[in-house]
Amino acid sequence: MLEQVITKVLQGMLGKSVEELKSVLYCVLSGYEITERSRELRRVDGSWEEELGAFLVRKRVEGRSEGTIDQYNQHLRRMLRYINKPTGEITEADIFMYISMYKKQRNVSNVYLDNIRLVFSSFFGWLNNKGYISKNPAAGIDPIKAEKKIKKPLSDIELETLRRKCTIARDVSLVEFLYSTGVRVSELVGLNRQDVDFDGMKAIVYGKGAKEREVYLTAAACMHLKEYLATRADDNEALFVSLKAPNERLTVSGIEEILRRLGKSTGIEKVHPHRFRRTMATNILNKGMPIEEVKEILGHVKLDTTMIYCQVSRENVRHHHKKYMSA
């Protein structure tokens, strides 16, 4: 019923200004009896706990990372508690209203909001396939459109500025390693010393879906990493550790903070791990590496994902057009 009312309002607003909204609302709602929802405390429905638990176990078996599973758990629990119904009674309107509320209260981007929509779709789709519910209420919610902005990689000057600003061996090694390998920060924090093959100038990382792949080190990355490891007196197997005893393995937030401080000290905006990944991908693509190979280095499943990271030089496009279109 709620969805039908909303549809009628939207239809009535076609071609009209915001000022005319009040008139449209009066016309549409005149055919309905409106009563205020009871403010009495509602009984908290927890019937979905077992279903959510089974869903998360399935995702863990599929190889999803603990970080991803934790995000699924948080988003789904928040939504299910808010709607406060058994999963079989949840409607498309319930989910739509929750997403609208979440957007308004938290002021998140449409990209983030659409990722949440995908989590809901995955959960209810799984419940439907397993027979817990007769219909997927999230199936009819359209993707949330977001403006696609090309995120800029670091320029050569910015990259060199960051290198020169590093005052300790660990930080310059961290910068070189991120740029050379293009690893995700979640992959980097899991690396151990023995994962690096200095003779082969490569390392083994474990990416999304517990997939193993090789990444490669430049001569500069190898040199700085050797120098950094030589300065360490700890026996921690982690590749990068904190400076103070007990020299614990660096966390995702720890690495992000190192780079944030480095960016602040140089005046370079948005210095974060993913920007080094994007910079590496863009540079090797512009220098002629086939995008299929770039995809393998980044550990992507789909080529479309790789394209998001790569900003193709317009000068290269003009050069190749002239080259391939010349008589």
C-alpha positions in Angstrom: 0.0 0.0 0.0 2.7 2.5 1.0 4.6 1.8 -2.3 1.4 2.4 -4.3 0.9 5.8 -2.5 4.5 6.8 -3.2 4.1 5.8 -6.9 1.0 7.9 -7.2 2.7 10.9 -5.7 5.7 10.6 -8.0 3.4 10.3 -11.0 1.6 13.4 -9.9 4.8 15.3 -9.6 6.0 14.6 -13.2 6.7 18.0 -14.8 5.8 19.9 -11.7 7.9 22.1 -9.4 8.6 21.5 -5.8 6.1 24.2 -4.8 3.3 22.1 -6.3 4.1 19.1 -4.1 1.7 20.2 -1.3 -1.2 20.3 -3.8 -0.3 16.9 -5.2 -0.1 15.3 -1.7 -3.5 16.7 -0.8 -5.0 15.2 -4.0 -3.4 11.8 -3.6 -3.9 11.4 0.2 -7.5 12.6 0.1 -8.5 9.0 -0.8 -6.8 7.5 2.2 -7.6 7.5 5.9 -4.4 8.5 7.8 -3.8 7.5 11.4 -0.7 8.1 13.5 1.3 4.9 14.2 1.2 3.8 17.8 4.0 5.1 19.9 3.8 2.2 22.4 7.0 0.1 22.7 7.0 -2.7 20.2 8.2 -6.2 21.1 11.7 -6.7 19.6 11.6 -9.4 17.0 14.6 -11.6 17.0 13.3 -14.5 14.9 15.9 -13.7 12.2 18.9 -14.4 14.4 19.2 -18.1 13.3 18.7 -17.2 9.6 21.4 -14.4 9.7 23.8 -16.8 11.5 23.3 -19.4 8.8 23.8 -16.8 6.0 27.1 -15.6 7.6 28.4 -19.1 7.9 27.7 -19.7 4.2 29.6 -16.5 3.3 32.5 -17.7 5.5 32.5 -21.1 3.7 32.5 -19.2 0.3 35.8 -17.7 1.4 34.7 -14.2 2.2 37.2 -12.3 4.5 36.3 -11.7 8.1 36.2 -8.0 7.4 33.5 -8.5 4.7 31.5 -10.9 7.0 31.6 -8.3 9.8 30.3 -5.7 7.4 27.5 -8.0 6.3 26.7 -8.7 9.9 26.6 -5.0 10.9 24.5 -3.8 8.0 22.0 -6.7 8.2 21.5 -6.5 12.0 21.0 -2.8 11.9 18.3 -3.1 9.1 16.6 -6.1 10.7 16.4 -4.5 14.1 15.0 -1.3 12.6 12.3 -3.0 10.6 11.6 -5.4 13.5 9.7 -8.1 11.6 10.2 -11.7 10.8 12.1 -11.9 7.5 9.1 -13.5 5.7 7.0 -10.4 6.5 9.5 -7.8 5.3 8.4 -6.0 2.2 10.1 -4.0 -0.5 8.6 -0.8 1.0 10.2 -1.7 4.4 13.7 -2.0 2.8 13.2 1.1 0.7 12.1 3.2 3.7 15.1 1.9 5.7 17.6 2.8 2.9 16.0 6.3 2.6 16.3 6.8 6.4 19.9 5.6 6.4 20.8 8.0 3.6 19.2 10.9 5.4 20.6 10.2 8.9 24.1 9.2 7.9 24.6 11.3 4.8 26.5 8.6 3.0 27.4 8.5 -0.7 25.2 6.7 -3.2 28.1 4.3 -3.9 28.1 3.3 -0.3 24.4 3.1 -0.2 24.2 0.9 -3.2 26.7 -1.5 -1.6 24.3 -1.8 1.3 21.5 -2.5 -1.1 23.6 -5.3 -2.6 24.1 -6.8 0.9 20.4 -6.9 1.5 19.8 -8.4 -2.0 22.3 -11.1 -1.3 20.8 -11.9 2.1 17.1 -12.0 1.0 18.0 -13.8 -2.2 19.7 -16.5 -0.2 16.8 -16.8 2.2 14.5 -17.2 -0.8 16.6 -19.8 -2.5 16.8 -21.8 0.7 13.1 -21.7 1.2 13.1 -19.5 4.4 11.0 -16.9 2.6 8.6 -17.1 -0.4 9.8 -13.9 -2.1 12.9 -11.7 -2.2 11.7 -8.3 -1.1 14.9 -6.6 -2.2 14.7 -7.9 -5.8 12.6 -5.0 -7.0 14.8 -2.2 -5.6 16.7 -0.7 -8.4 20.5 0.0 -8.3 21.2 3.4 -6.7 22.8 5.6 -9.3 26.0 7.5 -8.4 28.1 10.0 -10.3 31.2 8.2 -11.6 34.2 10.3 -10.9 37.7 9.5 -12.1 39.9 9.3 -9.1 43.2 10.8 -9.8 46.4 8.8 -9.3 49.5 10.4 -7.8 51.6 12.3 -10.2 55.3 11.5 -10.7 56.2 14.7 -8.7 53.8 13.8 -5.9 55.2 10.3 -5.7 58.8 11.5 -5.5 57.8 14.2 -3.0 56.3 11.5 -0.7 59.5 9.4 -1.1 61.8 12.2 -0.1 59.6 13.2 2.9 60.0 9.8 4.5 62.5 10.1 7.4 62.7 6.5 8.4 63.5 3.3 6.6 60.1 1.7 7.3 58.1 4.5 5.8 60.0 4.8 2.5 59.9 1.0 2.2 56.2 1.1 2.7 55.7 3.7 0.0 57.9 1.8 -2.5 56.2 -1.5 -1.7 52.7 -0.2 -2.1 53.5 1.5 -5.4 55.6 -1.4 -6.8 53.1 -4.2 -6.0 49.7 -2.4 -6.1 48.5 -4.6 -3.2 45.4 -3.9 -1.2 46.1 -2.7 2.3 44.2 -5.7 3.6 46.7 -7.9 1.8 49.7 -5.9 3.0 48.9 -6.3 6.7 48.9 -10.1 6.3 52.3 -10.4 4.7 55.2 -12.0 6.5 58.9 -11.8 5.8 59.0 -15.2 4.3 56.4 -14.2 1.7 59.0 -12.1 -0.1 61.3 -13.6 -2.6 64.1 -11.1 -3.0 65.9 -13.2 -5.7 62.8 -13.4 -7.8 61.8 -9.8 -6.9 58.3 -10.9 -6.0 55.9 -11.7 -3.1 52.9 -13.9 -2.6 49.8 -12.3 -1.3 46.4 -13.7 -0.4 43.6 -11.5 -1.9 39.8 -11.5 -1.8 38.2 -14.9 -1.7 41.4 -16.3 -0.2 43.0 -16.3 -3.7 46.8 -16.5 -3.9 48.7 -14.4 -6.4 52.1 -13.1 -7.2 53.0 -9.4 -7.0 56.3 -7.9 -8.2 58.9 -5.6 -6.7 61.0 -3.0 -8.5 64.7 -2.8 -7.8 64.0 0.3 -5.6 61.3 -1.6 -3.6 63.7 -4.5 -3.0 66.5 -2.3 -1.9 64.5 -0.2 0.5 62.7 -3.3 1.9 66.1 -5.0 2.6 67.4 -1.9 4.3 64.3 -1.7 6.4 64.4 -5.3 7.5 68.1 -5.0 8.3 67.3 -2.2 10.8 64.9 -4.4 12.8 65.9 -6.2 16.0 62.5 -7.8 16.7 61.6 -11.4 15.9 58.1 -10.6 14.6 57.4 -12.5 11.3 55.2 -9.6 10.0 56.7 -7.7 7.1 55.8 -4.3 8.5 55.6 -3.6 12.2 55.2 -0.6 14.6 58.3 1.3 15.6 58.0 0.9 19.4 58.4 -2.4 21.3 56.8 -4.9 21.2 56.9 -4.1 17.5 53.5 -5.4 16.6 52.2 -6.1 13.1 50.9 -2.9 11.5 47.1 -2.8 11.1 45.1 -1.3 8.3 44.3 1.8 10.4 48.0 2.0 11.3 49.2 2.1 7.7 46.4 4.6 6.8 47.5 6.9 9.6 51.2 6.7 8.5 50.2 7.7 5.0 47.8 10.4 6.2 50.5 12.0 8.2 52.9 11.8 5.3 50.3 13.5 3.0 49.7 16.2 5.5 53.4 17.0 5.9 53.8 17.3 2.1 50.5 19.1 1.4 49.4 16.3 -0.9 45.7 15.5 -0.5 44.1 12.0 -0.2 47.3 10.0 0.4 46.0 6.5 1.2 46.9 2.9 0.3 44.4 2.6 -2.5 45.8 5.6 -4.3 49.1 3.9 -4.7 47.3 0.9 -6.1 45.5 3.1 -8.6 48.7 5.0 -9.5 50.6 1.8 -10.2 47.8 0.4 -12.4 47.5 3.7 -14.3 51.2 4.0 -14.9 51.8 0.5 -16.2 48.7 0.7 -18.4 49.9 4.0 -19.9 53.3 2.5 -20.6 51.8 -0.3 -22.7 50.9 -3.2 -20.5 47.8 -5.0 -21.7 44.9 -4.4 -19.4 44.3 -8.1 -19.1 47.7 -8.4 -17.4 47.0 -5.4 -15.2 43.9 -7.2 -14.1 45.9 -10.2 -13.0 48.4 -8.0 -11.1 45.6 -6.3 -9.2 43.8 -9.6 -8.5 40.5 -8.5 -10.1 37.9 -11.0 -11.3 36.3 -8.6 -13.8 38.0 -6.4 -16.3 35.4 -3.6 -15.6 36.8 -3.4 -12.1 40.3 -2.8 -13.4 39.1 0.0 -15.6 37.9 1.9 -12.5 41.5 2.1 -11.2 43.1 3.1 -14.5 43.2 6.6 -15.7 44.3 6.4 -19.3 46.5 9.2 -20.6 44.7 11.3 -23.2 48.0 11.9 -24.9 48.5 8.1 -25.3 45.0 7.9 -26.8 45.8 10.5 -29.4 49.1 8.9 -30.2 47.6 5.5 -30.7 44.7 6.8 -32.7 47.2 8.5 -35.1 49.3 5.4 -35.2 46.5 2.9 -36.0 44.4 5.2 -38.2 47.2 6.5 -40.4 47.1 5.4 -44.0 
